[in-house]
Amino acid sequence: MAVLEYGVTNEELTTKLESRGAEVLRVALYRWAPPNDPRPLQKAVSRLATSGVDIVLFTSRRQVEHVVMTAGELGLADALVERARLMLVASIGPVCSEALRRHGLPIDLEPEHPKMGHLVVAVAQRGPDRLRAKRAAHERERDGGSGEA
């Protein structure tokens, strides 16, 4: 059985297939390597973890892994998770959402179909309202949950 890999090996899938007697051939469609100049990625991750970003769109599991890895290298992993409580975090689909959850990041919006166009439309149509609601809920929680001003 051939398993097409999109930048990451799915060890759980491979193990389950092999336990059922399959001979698994892994085919890596592409591999990601860190950029020669990591500063733009570091700057973007730093902004995600500190301020200046209201909405973030994740389009792949690998992207999630690299953002979290970079945040860890910068000493900003906890700050990224905390800051995500005030941002709208959009995921392209279930595989990406699973990676976000694994790292303690919320999924505030996931389109009906895991396609880039659907993600962009969903964020454009529902993102601002969801962001306002998320921040209002955070304010109520911070103020003790009374809901009073």
N, C-alpha and C positions, 0 to 999 in steps of 0.2 A: 504494500500500500504506500502510495506517495503522499506526503503531507507538505503542502506549500506553506512556507514560513515567511511572514511579512516582518522581518527584522528581529523577531524574538522566537525562540523555541518554546513550544507549549509542552513542557515536560509531562504534565498530567495527562494530556491526550496521548502522547507517545507511549507512556507507561501503560495506560489502559488498553491501547490497541495491542501492544506486545503481550500483555497478560492474557489476551484473548487469542493469542497465537499468530498475530499478524507480524510479518516482517516489514518494518517501517523504513522507508527511504525518505529522509528529510531533504527538501529542496528549498534552499534559501533564495528567495526572489531578489532580495537586496540586503545589504548590511549598512548600518549606520556607523559612522565614525565621527568623533568630535570634530568640530571645525578647526581649521588651522589657527584662526584667531577666535578664541572663546569669548572675547569681550562683549560682542553684541548679545550673545546668549546670556552671559552673566548679567548684563545690564537689564535685559528683559525680565529675567527671573528675580533680580533684586527689586525691580519695580512691582512685580506681582506680589512679592513678600512684604513690601513696605507701604506703598501708596501709589496713586496715579493711575490705577487700572480699575475700571468698574465692571467690565465684562471680559471674560476669557473663554475662548473656544478651544477645546482639545479635539483633535481630529484623528488621533491614533493612540494605541496603548504605548507605543514606543516613545511618543512625544511626552506622555505623562511621566514615563520612567526617566527621561532625560531632564525634564524640568525638576523633578524631585531630586535626582542625583546632583544636579547643579546647585539647587538650593542647599543640599547637605554640604557640598564642598564649600559653599559660601557661609556656612553656619546659620542658614536662614530656613531650615526645614520646619521648625516649629512656627516661625513667623509666617511662613507660607500657608500652613494649615489654619492658623488663626485669622489671617487676612482673608482667606477664602470664605470666612463667615460673613464678610461684608461685600463680597463680589458676587456677581452672577457667574456661576461655573456651568458652561454648556459642554455637553459631550456628544460626539457624533453618533455613538451607538453603544450597544451592550458591552462589547469587549473593552472599549475605552472606559466606559463607566465602571466596569469591574476593577480596572487598574486605579482609577480615582478613589474608589471606596477602599481598596487595599492600602492606600496611603493616607486615609483619613480625610480625603477631600470630598466635599459635597457634590452632588449632581443636581443642579437646579433646573436644568432643561435638557431634554434629549428628544430629538425629532422622531416622528413616527417611522420614518425610513432612514437608515444610516447612510445618508448621502450628503455631500457638502452643500448642495443647493437647498435641501430640506433643512439643514442645520442653520444656514444663514437666514432663511425665511422665518424659521421658528424664533430665532433670536430677535430679528427685526420686528416681528409681530408681537411677541409675548415677553421679550427680554426686559424692556424698561419697567413694565408693571410688576413683573416678578422680582426685579431688583428692588423696587420701592417697598414691596411687601416684605421681602427678606430683611431689609434694613429696619423697617418698622418693627418687625418681630424681634430683631436683635435689640433694639432700643427698649422694648417692653421687658425683655428678659433681663437686660442690664439694670433697668429701673426697678426690678423686683417683681415683675409680672403683674403689677396692679392694673396696667392699661390706662392709668390716670396721668394727666399732665401735671 
